[in-house]
Amino acid sequence: MGQPQRLEASMTEKGYVPVYATGVVEQPWDDYSDTDHQVWAELFRRQREILPGRACREFLDAQDIMGMSADAIPKFSELNEVLREATGWTLVGVEGLLPELDFFQLLANRQFPVTWWIRKPEQLDYIAEPDLFHDLFGHVPLLMNPVFADYMAAYGRGGVKAHGIGPEALSQLTRLYWYTVEFGLINTDEGLRIYGAGIVSSKGESIHCLESDAPNRIGFDLERIMRTQYRIDTYQKTYFVIDSYDQLFDATRPDFTPIYERVAALDNVPAGNVLDTDRVFNRGTGEGWADGGDV
């Protein structure tokens, strides 16, 4: 097996263009530089300082159980021993973004793709695509939770099916992933907490999503989410709040085929809109929201 490549998005006059790779690679742990380990350490310490009282307890506890620390970039092989025993999941190294079907097939088989490379020091606060820190720090801990782990596998199976149905179904399913796995909040006895990987791996959004008056915080509703556009270039205008991981898993039980048809017959909802039927935790002020750009 050759040396894995580092594949990042390309910057063009139209913005960042994703670069996709299909290969699964061995984590080249011995090749990480001191700088790579230092970037991991700085990001890890920074996030663990602000996440207590903001991130859900299951996330923080799982990181500790898995032995993640600031000492060095974790080895996938060591994490796999703990993860496999807990929920049957394993991590596989990838070079960057995967094509949709490859991604869904891995999830359906309880394999989570983790980008092997980590961002550069000048990218601490923002990188255009997922890197090792986002994938490993943000996504992997909740795979230790049996219900959330089942949800992720069910999502993968649903993605394979949606891929066969067509682009509109895929778009609707992508919104579900975005507003749950990446940017989801959960209502706990201690208050609203973060479980989405895109938030827990971001210092700014970890604070913004809970403490800013600008965004909407709205109760989970499957079909509402599948209609709702989102932002890829700024903090989210709306966050959806689940009551439990069981609620997420139960939402994936039905056959989505008639759901896709119902949602396709309705208008898309702009990212910042609040509907009369929403269960509203916070109606955002909209302060600082950028115009346009919803996807």
N, C-alpha and C positions, 0 to 999 in steps of 0.2 A: 504493500500500500504506500503510495507516494505521499509527499508532504502536503498536508491540507492547505488550501488557499484561504486567503482572507478576502471575502467578497462583501463589498459595501456598495451602497447606492451610488449611482453616478449623478453628478450635478450637470444639468443642461440648461439651456435657455428657458425650458419649460419647468424647471425645478428639479427635484430629486427623482430619478428614474430607478425603480427597484431592479436589482440584479438577482436572478434566481439560480439556485444550484440544487441538484437532486441527490448528490452523493451523501452517504453516511460515512463519517470518518472517526478514527481513533483520536481521543483527546491528546494532543501533543504536550503533555504536562511538563515534561523535562525541558521543553523549549521555551516555556514562559520566561520572560526577562524579569529582572528585579523591578523594572518600571511597571510591568503587567501586574505583579503581585502588590505593588504599592498602590496602583489605581484601585484594585479590588479592596485593599485594606481601607483606603480613604472613603470610598463609597460605602462600604459595609459599616464602618464606624458612624459615618454621618447619618445613614438611615436608621441604624439601631438606636441612635440618640433621640431621634424625633418620633419613632413609631410607637413606643409604649404609650398607651392611652389613646392612640389613633388607629393602629392596626388591630385586627381581630386577634384574640388570644390564641386561637388555633394556629395562626400563621407564626407568631413569635415562638410559641412552644415547639412547633415542628422544626423550625430552624435550629433550635437548641438541641433537640433530640437527634437531628441529623449530623450534628457536630459542625455546622457552619460557623466560621469565626473570621476575624480580620487577619488571622495569622498568615494565610496563604490562600490562593485560589483552590477551592475544593477539587478533589479528584472524583470524576464521574464514577469510577469503579467503586470507590468507597461509599459514595452516596447510594449507589445502586443496591448495595448489600442491605442497607436499612430500608430503602424504599420498596424493594421487591418483597421483603418480608412483611411490610406493613400493608401494602395495597396491590402488590403484583405489578407495579409500574417499574420501568427502567428508563434511564436517560440514554440518548444516542447523540453523538456529536455530529454537527452539520456545519457547513461552511458559511451559511447565511440563510436568507429567506428561501423557503421551499415553495414549489408550485402547490396550489390548493389541494389537489387530489393526493399528492404525496403526504402533505401535512395531515389530512383527514385520515388516511390509511394508517399512519403511525399512531395517531390518537386512538383509533378504533382497536388497535392491537396493544394498547397500554404502553406505548413508547413515546416519550416526550423529547422532541428535538431541542437541543441546546447548542447555540452557536459557540464554537470553540474559542473564538478570539474575543478580547475585551477592548473596550474603547481606549483611545489615546488620552493622555493627561489633559489636553486642551478640549476634550469632549466630555468632561465630567458632568456638566449640567445639561447637555443635550447631544443626542446622536440621532440621525435620521432613521435608523433601523435597529431592530433588536440585536443586542450583543450578549456576551456571556453574563454580564451582570444583570441585565434585565431578565434574561431567561432563567438563570440559576437562582438568583436572589429573589426575584419577583414571582416566578411561576411555580417553581418546584416544591416549596414547603407545603402548600395546600394539597399536593398530591398524596401527602401522608394522611389526609382526612378521608376515610372510606367513602363517605357520601359524595364529597366533591370529586374524588377520584373516579367514581362511577359516572358522575355527570360528564366529566371530560371524555371518558370512553364513549358514552352515549352520544355526545356531541360529534365525536369523530365518525361514528357510524351514520349519524344524520347528515354529516357533511359529504360522505361518499354518495349517499342517496341524492342529496341536493345537486351534487355535481352532475348527476345523470339527468336531473330534471331540467336544469337550465340556469342561465345567468341571474334571472330575477330571484329565483329561490336561493341561490348562493348569496346574493346581496342581502336578502332578509336574514339569512342565517349568520352572515358576517356581523350584522348589527347586534345579534344576540351575544355573540362572542365578545364584541367590543364593549358592550354595556354590562357584561357580567364578568367574564374572565379577566378582561383588561382593566375596566374602570368601574367595577361594582363596589357598592357599599352594603353592609349588613346591619340590621337593627338588632342590637343585643340588650341584655339587661343593664349594661353599663352605658348604653347610648349608641349612636351611630359609629360604626367602625369600618375600616378599609379592609377589603380582601382582594381587590383587583390588582393584578401584577403591574399594570402600567402606572398605578398610583404609588404602590409601596416601593417601587424602584425610583421614584422621583421625589426629591426633597420638596420642591415647590408645590407640586400637586398634592402631596400628602397633607400639607397645611391648607391649601386652597379648598380642597374638596369638602372639608369639614367645617372650616372656620370662616370662610369668605361668605358674605351675603349675596355675592353675584350669581352663583349657579342655582338652578333648580335642583331639589332633591325630591324624587318622586317614587312612590311605591312600585315594586315590580309588577309588570303586566306583560305577558309574553307577546301578544299581538301588537300591543302599543310599542314595545321595543323594536319589533321587527319592521315597523313603519317609520322609525325615528332615525333621521340622519345624524351624523356625528362630525366631530372636528378631528383632524389629524395634525393640525399645525398650532393649536393653542390648547390651553386648559379646556376641559369640557364645559359646555353651557348647562348640561343636565347630567345628573347622576341618578341611577336607579337603585333602589334600596330593597334587598331581599329580606324576608323575615327569618329564613333558615336555609341551610344547604339542601334540606329535603325539598323545599319549595322549588329550588332549581332543578333537582333531579326529577321531581314529579312533572315539571314542565316539559321534559324531554320524552316522557313516556308515550304520548299520543303519536299517531301517524301525522307527520307534518304536511302531507300532500294537500288535504283540504284547507289547512291553515294558510299555506302559500297562496292558494287560490283566493281565499277571503281577503288576505292582506293585499294581494295584487289589485283587487278591485277598489281599494281605498287609496286616498291621497297619502303621499309621504308627509311626515311631520317634520318641520324644520327643527334643528337641534335645540333651539332655545324655547320652543313653544310649550305652554301648559294647556292641557285640555280640561274641559269641564268634568270629565269622567276620571281624572287623575286623583290618586291619593297623595296629597301634597304634604311633604315634611317641611319644605322651604320653597317659597316662591321667590326666585332670584330677582335681584335688582337689575341684572344685566350690565352692571358697571364694568367697563373695559372690554365688552364683547366686540370681537371683530365682525364686520359685515361680510356676508357671503362666505364661501369656502366650505359649506356643508357638503358631505359626501354620503 
